[in-house]
Amino acid sequence: TKTLNQLYHNLFTRAGMGLEYMLRRSGPLSMAPSQLGIFAKSDPAVATADLEYHVQPLSTDRLGEPLHKYPAVTVSVCNLRPESRGTVHVGGSDFSVAPEIRPNYLSTVGDRMVATKSIRHARRLMEAGAIAKYRPQEMLPGTEYRSDDELIRRVGDIATTIFHPVGTCKMGSDVMAVVDPQLRVHGLAKLRVVDASIMPSIVSGNTNSPVIMIAEKAAESILSQV
C-alpha cells in the first residue's frame, strides 16, 4: 500500500497534494503527522495506561530529514510515566550561551524495562490480523534483537524526545519548588511562571490541554488581584 513516503517522492503526487490543499484544504498537507493514537498498558499489572502510541504513515531517519523512498509507517511509543530525571542549567552569565541540558534518558531500571516491553507490544500490534495482508517488515530496531539487553541497547540508539518536557519550575512548598499555588516565584515579587514547567510531575498524556488549563487558572488569579 502507498504511504506518504511514495507520495512525497513522486513529483506528480506531490503537486497533487499541494493542489488539493489549495482548492479543498484537505489531503495529506492538512493532516497532523500522527494519524493514529493509542493508549495502552506495558504490563497487565499496571493500573492505567502507561504507553502512548503515535503512528505516522511515513518514515525518516530523523525528524526533519527526507522521507524514505520505500513504503513505511512509523510506530513510535512513549513512556507516559518516565522515572528518569534530567537537568537544565544556565550556561553562564552570558545569555547567548546555550543552556546545559542533560535528559538522562533510560537512566533507571524501570524505564529500561518499559522500553523493552513497549517494543514487544508494538511488534504484537503489527502482527495483528488486520495488518497481516500488508506483510509489514520491521526496520527498527530489527527482528534480530530479541533479548532485554539487546532491546535496551537498540532503544538507546534510536529513542528521542517527544518534545513535552515538564517540571523544571515545579509548583509546591518544598525546598525544590520554584512557584507557589498562584504560580508566583518564591522569593521574587511580581514574577510568575505559567507553562508546563510548573507541573510537579508529568501528566499521563499530551501536555497541551493541561498547559491551557494552567494558563486559564493563572489568568483568573492575576485578574482577581487587579
Phi, psi and omega per residue, in radians:
T1 nan 2.675 -3.127
K2 -1.404 2.519 3.018
T3 -2.167 -3.138 3.129
L4 -1.106 -0.352 3.096
N5 -0.998 -0.897 -3.138
Q6 -1.225 -0.681 -3.136
L7 -1.063 -0.642 -3.118
Y8 -1.222 -0.681 -3.034
H9 -1.507 -0.031 3.067
N10 -1.795 2.136 -3.066
L11 -1.055 -0.657 -3.104
F12 -1.217 -0.802 -3.140
T13 -1.225 -0.551 3.094
R14 -1.153 -0.742 3.085
A15 -1.119 -0.661 3.123
G16 -1.116 -0.657 3.094
M17 -1.092 -0.741 3.130
G18 -1.141 -0.720 -3.136
L19 -1.159 -0.742 3.132
E20 -1.065 -0.700 -3.140
Y21 -1.188 -0.711 3.137
M22 -1.093 -0.715 -3.033
L23 -1.514 -0.649 -3.004
R24 -2.093 -0.164 -3.022
R25 0.963 0.725 3.140
S26 -2.381 -3.097 3.121
G27 1.586 -3.051 -3.067
P28 -0.974 -0.591 -3.110
L29 -1.267 -0.205 3.121
S30 -1.702 -0.010 -3.055
M31 -1.640 2.655 2.907
A32 -1.283 2.725 -3.121
P33 -0.995 -0.741 -3.109
S34 -1.613 2.123 -3.102
Q35 -1.695 -0.201 -3.109
L36 -2.481 2.307 3.067
G37 -2.139 2.488 -3.134
I38 -2.432 2.355 2.955
F39 -1.821 2.299 -3.061
A40 -2.566 2.922 3.087
K41 -1.749 2.362 3.074
S42 -1.294 -0.333 -3.098
D43 -2.683 2.454 3.128
P44 -1.015 -0.424 -3.113
A45 -1.309 -0.244 -3.136
V46 -1.284 2.335 -3.056
A47 -1.167 -0.757 -3.129
T48 -2.326 2.920 -3.086
A49 -0.987 2.311 3.082
D50 -2.127 0.135 3.075
L51 -2.184 2.506 3.025
E52 -2.285 2.195 3.121
Y53 -1.599 2.518 2.907
H54 -2.221 1.916 -3.068
V55 -1.875 2.168 -3.092
Q56 -2.083 2.460 3.130
P57 -1.447 0.845 -3.083
L58 -2.834 2.976 3.069
S59 -2.671 2.625 3.141
T60 -2.747 2.777 3.121
D61 -1.154 -0.738 3.111
R62 -2.574 2.650 3.120
L63 -0.983 2.292 3.135
G64 1.681 -0.231 3.123
E65 -1.627 2.858 -3.107
P66 -0.995 2.598 3.100
L67 -1.241 2.685 3.078
H68 -1.175 2.803 -3.091
K69 -1.616 -0.129 3.098
Y70 -1.753 2.718 3.138
P71 -1.180 2.332 -3.103
A72 -2.839 2.774 2.984
V73 -2.190 2.696 3.087
T74 -1.916 2.139 3.132
V75 -1.936 1.547 -3.119
S76 -1.672 2.482 -3.088
V77 -2.196 2.318 -3.130
C78 -1.908 2.477 2.978
N79 -1.442 1.982 -3.050
L80 -1.334 -0.377 -3.119
R81 -2.254 1.122 -3.110
P82 -1.140 2.500 3.095
E83 -1.596 -0.464 -3.104
S84 -1.128 2.501 -3.135
R85 -2.236 2.298 3.119
G86 -1.795 -3.049 3.140
T87 -2.382 2.661 3.025
V88 -2.316 2.131 3.137
H89 -2.271 2.547 3.077
V90 -1.126 2.570 -3.099
G91 -1.462 -0.100 -3.128
G92 2.600 -2.997 -3.112
S93 -1.316 -0.305 3.114
D94 -1.456 1.974 -3.074
F95 -1.158 -0.289 3.140
S96 -1.375 -0.217 3.124
V97 -1.393 2.276 -3.113
A98 -1.107 2.541 3.103
P99 -1.190 2.758 3.081
E100 -1.567 1.932 -3.069
I101 -1.993 2.123 3.104
R102 -2.175 1.743 -3.089
P103 -1.134 -0.599 -3.118
N104 1.005 0.714 3.104
Y105 -1.039 2.549 3.024
L106 0.992 0.573 -3.113
S107 -1.544 -0.019 3.083
T108 -2.098 2.693 3.118
V109 -1.073 -0.693 -3.130
G110 -1.051 -0.781 3.134
D111 -1.138 -0.652 3.136
R112 -1.178 -0.655 3.113
M113 -1.196 -0.708 3.095
V114 -1.095 -0.644 3.128
A115 -1.080 -0.790 3.137
T116 -1.154 -0.708 3.135
K117 -1.151 -0.607 -3.124
S118 -1.177 -0.638 3.103
I119 -1.152 -0.781 3.130
R120 -1.132 -0.627 3.097
H121 -1.126 -0.759 3.119
A122 -1.123 -0.654 3.103
R123 -1.093 -0.747 3.108
R124 -1.102 -0.667 3.120
L125 -1.069 -0.775 -3.095
M126 -1.334 -0.131 3.052
E127 -1.675 0.073 -3.125
A128 -1.109 2.652 -3.075
G129 -1.012 -0.648 -3.108
A130 -1.150 -0.395 -3.104
I131 -1.745 -0.275 -3.030
A132 -1.015 -0.593 -3.091
K133 -1.131 -0.328 3.117
Y134 -1.538 -0.100 3.108
R135 0.852 1.016 -3.116
P136 -1.152 2.514 3.067
Q137 -2.091 2.293 -3.108
E138 -1.325 2.157 3.110
M139 -1.647 -0.793 3.117
L140 -2.318 2.380 0.011
P141 -1.328 -0.253 -3.118
G142 1.981 2.336 -3.049
T143 -1.163 -0.281 3.126
E144 -1.243 -0.247 3.128
Y145 -1.667 1.996 -3.024
R146 -2.162 -0.672 -3.051
S147 -1.312 2.867 3.100
D148 -1.024 -0.812 -3.101
D149 -1.091 -0.720 3.138
E150 -1.148 -0.755 -3.115
L151 -1.194 -0.684 3.107
I152 -1.066 -0.744 3.137
R153 -1.120 -0.734 -3.140
R154 -1.221 -0.639 3.074
V155 -1.044 -0.733 3.109
G156 -1.078 -0.462 -3.134
D157 -1.405 -0.601 -2.976
I158 -1.960 -0.228 -3.080
A159 -1.205 2.662 3.129
T160 -2.612 3.078 3.129
T161 -1.334 2.741 3.013
I162 -1.921 0.247 2.979
F163 1.170 0.509 3.114
H164 -2.170 0.926 3.140
P165 -1.225 2.571 3.124
V166 -2.492 2.951 2.841
G167 1.516 0.142 -3.121
T168 -1.381 -0.238 3.084
C169 -2.331 1.021 -2.925
K170 -1.116 2.636 3.104
M171 -1.486 2.441 3.101
G172 2.782 -2.970 -3.130
S173 -2.153 0.061 3.138
D174 -1.433 3.103 -3.036
V175 -1.183 -0.379 3.138
M176 -1.587 -0.119 -3.114
A177 -1.301 2.520 -3.128
V178 -1.824 -0.634 -3.105
V179 -2.191 2.750 3.096
D180 -1.581 -3.120 -3.110
P181 -1.049 -0.334 3.041
Q182 -1.637 0.183 3.085
L183 1.181 0.372 3.064
R184 -1.489 2.350 -3.120
V185 -1.201 2.244 3.134
H186 -1.056 2.256 3.053
G187 1.496 -0.035 3.123
L188 -2.231 2.438 3.130
A189 -1.603 2.526 3.019
K190 1.047 0.625 3.080
L191 -2.393 2.184 3.095
R192 -2.180 2.735 3.015
V193 -2.065 2.186 -3.076
V194 -2.298 1.481 3.068
D195 -2.942 -2.975 -3.063
A196 -1.169 -0.254 -3.110
S197 -1.189 -0.306 -3.090
I198 -1.468 -0.109 3.137
M199 -1.169 2.162 3.095
P200 -1.105 -0.540 3.072
S201 -2.563 2.735 -3.056
I202 -1.244 2.520 3.081
V203 -1.396 2.737 -3.095
S204 -1.535 1.089 3.139
G205 2.882 -3.002 -3.138
N206 -1.070 2.553 -3.034
T207 -1.565 -0.115 -3.040
N208 -1.036 -0.945 -3.104
S209 -1.090 -0.779 3.084
P210 -1.049 -0.632 3.132
V211 -1.175 -0.662 3.064
I212 -1.070 -0.740 3.110
M213 -1.089 -0.766 3.111
I214 -1.027 -0.767 -3.121
A215 -1.130 -0.690 3.132
E216 -1.178 -0.694 3.102
K217 -1.156 -0.686 3.112
A218 -1.114 -0.734 3.122
A219 -1.060 -0.739 3.120
E220 -1.095 -0.746 -3.133
S221 -1.116 -0.752 -3.132
I222 -1.159 -0.765 -3.124
L223 -1.146 -0.555 -3.133
S224 -1.206 -0.302 -3.114
Q225 -1.804 0.012 3.136
V226 -1.337 nan nan
